Amino acid sequence: MSELQQIKLWDDWDDINLSTPERRIERLEILLCQKVHKGEDISECLQVLEYLKNCTTHQKLESVFFKRVH
């Protein structure tokens, strides 16, 4: 059984932890892989993934900036 087949489907997860951007990105990447495997449209997943990655990068850069200013 492939690694992708071993991952539970999105609907099957009881304890979905989406509390941090990193967790949301991780879950979205899994969903994206599942959709690719099934041959489904992934355009919306890619847009959301890009948005979340940009937000995370922006937050990290902002934190570094404020540390240097202080």
C-alpha positions as CSV (number, residue, x, y, z in Angstrom):
1,M,0.0,0.0,0.0
2,S,1.4,3.4,-1.0
3,E,2.0,6.2,1.6
4,L,-0.8,8.2,0.1
5,Q,-3.3,5.3,0.5
6,Q,-2.3,5.0,4.2
7,I,-3.3,8.6,5.0
8,K,-6.9,8.9,6.2
9,L,-9.3,10.8,4.1
10,W,-10.1,14.4,5.2
11,D,-13.6,13.3,6.3
12,D,-12.3,10.5,8.4
13,W,-10.1,12.6,10.7
14,D,-11.6,13.0,14.2
15,D,-8.9,15.3,15.6
16,I,-8.2,17.8,12.9
17,N,-5.9,20.4,14.5
18,L,-5.9,23.5,12.4
19,S,-4.8,25.9,15.2
20,T,-1.6,27.1,13.5
21,P,-0.8,28.1,9.9
22,E,1.7,25.2,9.8
23,R,-0.9,22.7,10.7
24,R,-3.3,24.1,8.1
25,I,-0.6,23.9,5.5
26,E,0.2,20.3,6.4
27,R,-3.5,19.3,6.2
28,L,-4.0,21.1,2.9
29,E,-0.9,19.5,1.4
30,I,-2.4,16.1,2.3
31,L,-5.7,17.0,0.8
32,L,-4.0,18.3,-2.3
33,C,-2.1,15.0,-2.7
34,Q,-5.3,13.0,-2.3
35,K,-7.1,15.1,-4.9
36,V,-4.2,14.6,-7.3
37,H,-4.3,10.9,-6.7
38,K,-8.0,10.9,-7.5
39,G,-7.6,13.1,-10.5
40,E,-9.7,15.9,-9.1
41,D,-9.4,19.7,-9.6
42,I,-6.7,21.1,-7.3
43,S,-6.8,24.8,-8.4
44,E,-8.6,26.0,-5.2
45,C,-6.3,24.0,-3.0
46,L,-3.2,25.5,-4.6
47,Q,-4.6,29.0,-4.1
48,V,-5.3,28.4,-0.4
49,L,-1.9,26.7,0.1
50,E,-0.1,29.7,-1.5
51,Y,-2.1,32.1,0.7
52,L,-1.3,30.2,3.9
53,K,2.4,29.9,3.0
54,N,2.6,33.7,2.3
55,C,0.9,34.5,5.6
56,T,3.3,32.3,7.5
57,T,6.3,33.8,5.8
58,H,4.9,37.3,6.4
59,Q,4.4,36.6,10.1
60,K,7.9,35.3,10.5
61,L,9.4,38.3,8.7
62,E,7.3,40.7,10.8
63,S,8.6,39.0,14.0
64,V,12.2,39.3,12.9
65,F,11.7,42.9,11.9
66,F,10.2,43.9,15.2
67,K,13.0,42.1,17.1
68,R,15.6,44.0,15.2
69,V,13.8,47.3,15.8
70,H,13.6,46.8,19.5
